[in-house]
Amino acid sequence: MLLYCLSLENWTASLFPSLNKKGIYVKNIFNILVASSFLLLVGCASESHKAVQVEKSVSAQTAYNYQGPKHPIMVSNFDNKSGFMRGVFSEGPDRLSSQAKTVLMAHLQQTGRFSVLDRDNMKELSAEAKLSGKKQKLKGASFAITGDVAEFGRKETGDRQFFGVLGSGKSQVAYSKVTLNVVDVATSEVVYSASGSGEYELNNREVLGFGGTAAYDSTLNGKVLDLAMREAVDRLVEGLEQKKWTLTK
């Protein structure tokens, strides 16, 4: 910073040689330039935050009107049948199917029509019950929901207007489709199926050097998966209310 101030003072003197010889105003001009430079250096820092509203399915938004029973239901294995994150270079567990199952359980519970049973944390729940001195009274479900991510993919497209002189643009598109099956645990019969799909698109355009640019946005993966799952859950509840399938025997 000291070297910067010294160079700035020399630059001020060279810019106004006549004033420098007379010793008039040079120090004042120098002080003004230093103060302006300092404001430019520190004036760009900012911090902001906000809460983002979480999207809910249509059936979740009408849960308060539902007066019927909440039937126990268990979410079984959820598979990733798409080619996304399933290549020869993909390592570790399939995070997409795990994420899809978590999202499905949340949206099912929010509809107010189901009592969703957690079977993924049985060991931890049993240990916690022993620590608290309580005996577990586990519920059994007559139906289970299985499913898979049938399709999932991303693509990027771009265009250039007059060799880029008039502007260029880029779009990031994510697409997902999920399928849900309601299975009778006693007979293994699939009593009902529902599907949902969704697409998210992020556009950026730059004209004559002005405009926004964006790198790869990984949040589109979660957003489009959540959108497809909400659609599938709505179709599931819609079929239940239209008596196309039932949770009672």
URVEN-V286871 format. One record per backbone hydrogen bond with DSSP energy under -0.5 kcal/mol. CO is the residue of the C=O (numbers start at 1). NH is the residue of the N-H. If there is no record, write none. Layout:
# URVEN-V286871
{{CO | NH} {CO | NH}}
This chain:
# URVEN-V286871
{{1 | 5} {2 | 6} {3 | 7} {4 | 8} {5 | 9} {6 | 10} {7 | 11} {8 | 12} {9 | 13} {10 | 14} {11 | 15} {12 | 16} {14 | 17} {16 | 20} {17 | 21} {18 | 22} {19 | 23} {19 | 24} {23 | 25} {25 | 29} {26 | 30} {27 | 31} {28 | 32} {29 | 33} {30 | 34} {31 | 35} {32 | 36} {33 | 37} {34 | 38} {35 | 39} {36 | 40} {37 | 41} {38 | 42} {39 | 43} {42 | 45} {57 | 61} {58 | 62} {60 | 63} {62 | 65} {62 | 66} {63 | 66} {69 | 71} {71 | 115} {72 | 142} {72 | 143} {73 | 117} {74 | 76} {74 | 145} {77 | 147} {79 | 81} {79 | 149} {83 | 86} {87 | 90} {93 | 95} {94 | 98} {95 | 99} {96 | 100} {97 | 101} {98 | 102} {99 | 103} {100 | 104} {101 | 105} {102 | 106} {103 | 107} {104 | 108} {105 | 109} {106 | 110} {107 | 111} {108 | 111} {108 | 114} {109 | 112} {113 | 71} {114 | 116} {115 | 73} {117 | 75} {117 | 119} {121 | 125} {122 | 126} {123 | 127} {124 | 128} {125 | 129} {126 | 130} {127 | 131} {128 | 132} {129 | 134} {130 | 133} {142 | 185} {143 | 74} {144 | 146} {144 | 183} {145 | 76} {146 | 181} {147 | 79} {148 | 150} {148 | 179} {149 | 81} {149 | 82} {151 | 177} {153 | 175} {155 | 173} {157 | 171} {159 | 169} {160 | 162} {161 | 166} {161 | 167} {162 | 165} {167 | 161} {168 | 206} {169 | 159} {170 | 204} {171 | 157} {171 | 173} {172 | 202} {173 | 155} {174 | 200} {175 | 153} {176 | 198} {177 | 150} {177 | 151} {178 | 196} {179 | 148} {180 | 194} {181 | 146} {181 | 183} {182 | 191} {182 | 192} {183 | 144} {183 | 185} {184 | 188} {189 | 184} {189 | 191} {192 | 182} {194 | 180} {196 | 178} {198 | 176} {200 | 174} {202 | 172} {204 | 170} {205 | 212} {206 | 168} {207 | 210} {210 | 207} {216 | 218} {217 | 220} {218 | 221} {218 | 222} {219 | 223} {220 | 224} {221 | 225} {222 | 226} {223 | 227} {224 | 228} {225 | 229} {226 | 230} {227 | 231} {228 | 232} {229 | 233} {230 | 234} {231 | 235} {232 | 236} {233 | 237} {234 | 238} {235 | 239} {236 | 240} {237 | 241} {238 | 242} {239 | 244} {239 | 245} {240 | 243}}
